[in-house]
């Protein structure tokens, strides 16, 4: 099995892998501009808003999953084909790049997150754009068994994990979405706390302890959400990385759930 998380040495020993830079910033900075100023050698840029998310005006949250055709077109343009292994990174410990890795893995492709991201590479960085020949990437539907909707995210039989910061979970600091708080019954598991001080994943036993603290054991029916379904993928990869299974993503996440005033909110 292709591991969900790999280190720099592993990546350097896989010259067949396409490196994907998936930088994106909630504060509005340009991930593409950051990429152009310096990226891992040979890395292509993958635009989250263009190819990893659909139209937010559809009422399904800020970053709903794109149509499979849109995703396939983006991968093809980046030179990623059906049999191309991918190593993705960002400069935030993988919390953004996890979205691409999760999307590729659930559609049957080999993909991994680079542990430590951009900062784990000693350099030198490459500047400017990198282009690859277009590749054949077959359009595949999103697997229903790996997705959750509002019904599953509010079902007490599932362990629902909120990947946002504790402050946003508690409704104390909500500057992005219309309402603060969390889905009733959801448990706080901030994805950035999957990482150590160097931005690398905690050891597997420490990750398992984090999950166990919120009730997750091997075989638990896990549903992961965040603000818009992006950083929630980091918790899903961490779950798999430490051997606790796969879980499901609620793509609409808090931005969809809180959009209706009729839905109850916990704080």
C-alpha positions as CSV (number, residue, x, y, z in Angstrom):
1,X,0.0,0.0,0.0
2,X,1.2,3.5,-0.8
3,X,1.6,5.2,2.6
4,X,-0.4,8.4,3.4
5,X,2.6,10.2,4.8
6,X,6.2,10.1,3.5
7,X,9.4,11.9,4.5
8,X,11.9,13.7,2.3
9,X,14.2,10.7,1.9
10,X,11.3,8.6,0.7
11,X,10.3,11.2,-1.8
12,X,13.9,11.6,-3.1
13,X,14.0,7.9,-3.8
14,X,10.9,8.0,-6.0
15,X,11.9,10.0,-9.1
16,X,8.7,8.7,-10.7
17,X,6.5,10.7,-8.3
18,X,5.0,14.1,-9.3
19,X,5.5,16.7,-6.6
20,X,2.4,18.9,-6.1
21,X,2.5,22.3,-4.3
22,X,-0.9,23.0,-2.8
23,X,-0.3,26.2,-0.9
24,X,-3.4,28.2,-0.1
25,X,-4.1,30.8,2.6
26,X,-7.3,31.6,4.5
27,X,-6.2,35.2,4.8
28,X,-6.3,35.8,1.1
29,X,-2.6,35.6,0.2
30,X,-1.8,34.0,-3.1
31,X,-0.6,30.4,-2.9
32,X,0.4,30.6,-6.5
33,X,2.6,33.7,-5.9
34,X,4.3,31.9,-3.0
35,X,4.9,28.9,-5.2
36,X,6.5,31.1,-7.9
37,X,8.9,32.6,-5.4
38,X,10.2,29.2,-4.3
39,X,9.1,25.6,-4.4
40,X,10.5,22.1,-4.2
41,X,12.4,21.1,-7.4
42,X,10.1,20.0,-10.1
43,X,6.9,20.8,-8.2
44,X,3.8,21.7,-10.1
45,X,1.2,24.0,-8.6
46,X,-2.3,22.7,-7.9
47,X,-4.9,25.4,-7.4
48,X,-7.2,24.4,-4.6
49,X,-10.0,26.9,-5.5
50,X,-9.9,25.9,-9.2
51,X,-9.5,22.1,-9.2
52,X,-10.0,20.8,-5.6
53,X,-13.2,22.6,-4.8
54,X,-16.5,23.4,-6.5
55,X,-18.6,26.5,-6.7
56,X,-19.3,27.8,-3.1
57,X,-22.5,29.5,-4.4
58,X,-24.1,26.2,-4.7
59,X,-24.9,26.3,-0.9
60,X,-22.8,23.3,0.0
61,X,-20.1,25.1,2.0
62,X,-17.1,27.2,1.1
63,X,-15.1,24.4,-0.5
64,X,-17.5,21.7,-1.7
65,X,-16.0,18.8,-3.7
66,X,-15.6,19.7,-7.4
67,X,-17.3,17.7,-10.1
68,X,-15.2,14.7,-11.0
69,X,-14.6,16.1,-14.4
70,X,-13.1,19.3,-13.0
71,X,-10.8,17.3,-10.8
72,X,-9.7,15.1,-13.6
73,X,-9.0,18.1,-15.8
74,X,-6.9,19.7,-13.2
75,X,-4.8,16.6,-12.6
76,X,-4.4,16.1,-16.4
77,X,-3.2,19.7,-16.8
78,X,-0.7,19.2,-13.9
79,X,0.8,16.1,-15.7
80,X,-0.8,13.7,-13.2
81,X,-2.1,10.5,-14.9
82,X,-3.9,7.5,-13.7
83,X,-0.7,5.7,-12.7
84,X,1.3,8.7,-11.5
85,X,2.3,8.6,-7.9
86,X,1.9,12.0,-6.2
87,X,3.7,13.6,-3.2
88,X,1.9,16.8,-2.1
89,X,3.0,19.5,0.3
90,X,2.3,23.0,1.5
91,X,4.0,25.3,4.1
92,X,1.4,24.6,6.9
93,X,2.3,21.1,8.0
94,X,0.1,19.6,5.2
95,X,-3.2,20.8,6.5
96,X,-4.1,22.2,3.0
97,X,-2.2,19.6,0.8
98,X,-4.1,16.9,2.6
99,X,-7.1,17.7,0.5
100,X,-5.4,16.7,-2.7
101,X,-3.9,13.6,-1.1
102,X,-7.2,12.5,0.2
103,X,-9.0,13.1,-3.1
104,X,-6.5,11.1,-5.0
105,X,-6.4,8.2,-2.5
106,X,-10.2,7.8,-2.3
107,X,-10.3,7.6,-6.1
108,X,-7.7,4.8,-6.2
109,X,-4.5,6.8,-6.9
110,X,-1.2,6.6,-5.2
111,X,-0.6,9.8,-3.2
112,X,1.1,10.8,0.0
113,X,1.6,13.9,2.1
114,X,5.2,15.1,2.5
115,X,5.9,15.1,6.2
116,X,7.0,18.5,7.3
117,X,6.2,20.1,4.0
118,X,8.2,22.8,2.4
119,X,10.2,23.4,5.6
120,X,11.5,19.8,5.7
121,X,13.5,20.3,2.5
122,X,17.0,21.7,3.0
123,X,17.1,23.4,-0.4
124,X,17.8,25.1,-2.6
125,X,14.3,25.9,-3.8
126,X,13.4,26.3,-7.4
127,X,11.7,29.5,-8.6
128,X,9.2,30.1,-11.4
129,X,6.6,27.8,-12.9
130,X,7.0,24.2,-13.7
131,X,4.9,22.6,-16.5
132,X,4.5,19.0,-17.4
133,X,3.0,17.4,-20.4
134,X,-0.7,16.7,-20.0
135,X,-1.5,13.2,-18.8
136,X,-4.5,11.0,-19.0
137,X,-6.5,11.1,-15.8
138,X,-9.8,9.1,-15.9
139,X,-12.8,10.8,-14.4
140,X,-14.1,8.8,-11.5
141,X,-17.1,9.5,-9.2
142,X,-16.5,10.3,-5.6
143,X,-17.0,7.1,-3.6
144,X,-20.1,7.4,-1.5
145,X,-18.7,5.2,1.3
146,X,-16.0,7.8,2.0
147,X,-18.3,10.8,2.2
148,X,-20.7,12.0,4.8
149,X,-23.5,14.5,4.7
150,X,-25.4,16.4,7.4
151,X,-27.3,13.3,8.4
152,X,-24.2,11.3,9.1
153,X,-22.5,14.3,10.8
154,X,-25.4,14.5,13.3
155,X,-25.8,10.8,13.8
156,X,-24.8,9.8,17.3
157,X,-23.7,6.4,16.1
158,X,-20.7,8.1,14.4
159,X,-17.7,9.7,16.0
160,X,-17.7,13.2,14.5
161,X,-14.4,15.1,14.7
162,X,-14.0,18.8,14.3
163,X,-10.5,19.7,12.9
164,X,-10.8,23.4,13.6
165,X,-9.0,25.3,16.4
166,X,-10.4,24.9,19.9
167,X,-11.5,28.6,19.8
168,X,-13.6,28.1,16.7
169,X,-15.0,24.8,18.0
170,X,-16.1,26.6,21.2
171,X,-17.6,29.5,19.2
172,X,-15.2,32.0,20.8
173,X,-13.4,33.2,17.6
174,X,-15.5,32.8,14.4
175,X,-14.4,35.3,11.8
176,X,-15.0,33.1,8.7
177,X,-18.5,31.6,8.9
178,X,-21.9,33.1,9.8
179,X,-22.2,31.5,13.2
180,X,-19.8,30.2,15.8
181,X,-19.8,26.9,17.6
182,X,-19.8,23.3,16.5
183,X,-22.1,20.5,15.4
184,X,-23.9,19.0,18.4
185,X,-22.1,15.9,19.6
186,X,-18.9,16.6,17.6
187,X,-15.6,16.3,19.4
188,X,-12.7,18.7,19.1
189,X,-9.5,17.3,17.4
190,X,-7.6,20.3,16.0
191,X,-5.7,19.0,13.0
192,X,-2.6,21.2,13.6
193,X,-2.1,19.4,16.9
194,X,-1.3,16.3,14.9
195,X,2.1,17.9,14.4
196,X,5.2,18.5,16.5
197,X,7.1,21.7,17.0
198,X,8.8,21.1,13.6
199,X,5.6,20.7,11.7
200,X,6.0,17.0,11.3
201,X,3.5,14.3,12.3
202,X,3.6,13.0,15.8
203,X,4.8,9.4,16.3
204,X,2.0,6.9,15.6
205,X,1.5,6.0,19.2
206,X,1.0,9.7,20.1
207,X,-1.5,10.1,17.3
208,X,-3.4,7.0,18.5
209,X,-3.4,8.5,22.0
210,X,-4.9,11.7,20.6
211,X,-7.6,9.8,18.8
212,X,-8.3,7.6,21.8
213,X,-8.8,10.7,24.0
214,X,-11.8,11.6,21.9
215,X,-13.1,8.0,21.8
216,X,-11.7,6.8,18.5
217,X,-10.4,3.2,18.4
218,X,-9.7,0.9,15.5
219,X,-12.9,0.3,13.6
220,X,-14.7,3.5,14.8
221,X,-17.1,5.1,12.4
222,X,-15.4,8.4,12.0
223,X,-16.7,11.5,10.3
224,X,-14.3,14.4,9.9
225,X,-15.2,18.0,9.3
226,X,-13.6,21.5,9.6
227,X,-14.6,24.9,8.3
228,X,-15.0,23.9,4.7
229,X,-13.8,20.3,4.2
230,X,-10.1,21.0,3.6
231,X,-8.2,20.7,6.8
232,X,-10.6,17.9,7.9
233,X,-8.6,15.7,5.4
234,X,-5.5,16.1,7.6
235,X,-7.3,14.3,10.4
236,X,-8.4,11.5,8.0
237,X,-4.8,11.0,6.8
238,X,-3.5,11.0,10.4
239,X,-6.1,8.4,11.3
240,X,-4.9,6.2,8.4
241,X,-1.2,7.0,9.1
242,X,-1.4,5.7,12.7
243,X,-3.3,2.5,11.7
244,X,-6.9,3.4,12.8
245,X,-8.7,3.1,9.5
246,X,-10.0,5.5,7.0
247,X,-13.1,7.4,8.1
248,X,-15.3,9.7,6.0
249,X,-15.2,13.4,5.0
250,X,-18.1,15.7,5.5
251,X,-17.2,18.1,2.5
252,X,-19.7,20.8,3.4
253,X,-18.4,21.0,6.9
254,X,-19.2,23.8,9.3
255,X,-19.7,26.4,6.5
256,X,-22.6,24.3,5.1
257,X,-24.0,23.2,8.5
258,X,-24.2,26.7,10.1
259,X,-25.6,28.3,7.0
260,X,-29.2,27.4,8.0
261,X,-30.5,29.1,11.2
262,X,-32.8,26.2,11.8
263,X,-29.9,23.9,12.6
264,X,-28.9,23.7,16.3
265,X,-25.4,24.8,17.3
266,X,-23.3,23.7,20.3
267,X,-20.7,25.9,22.1
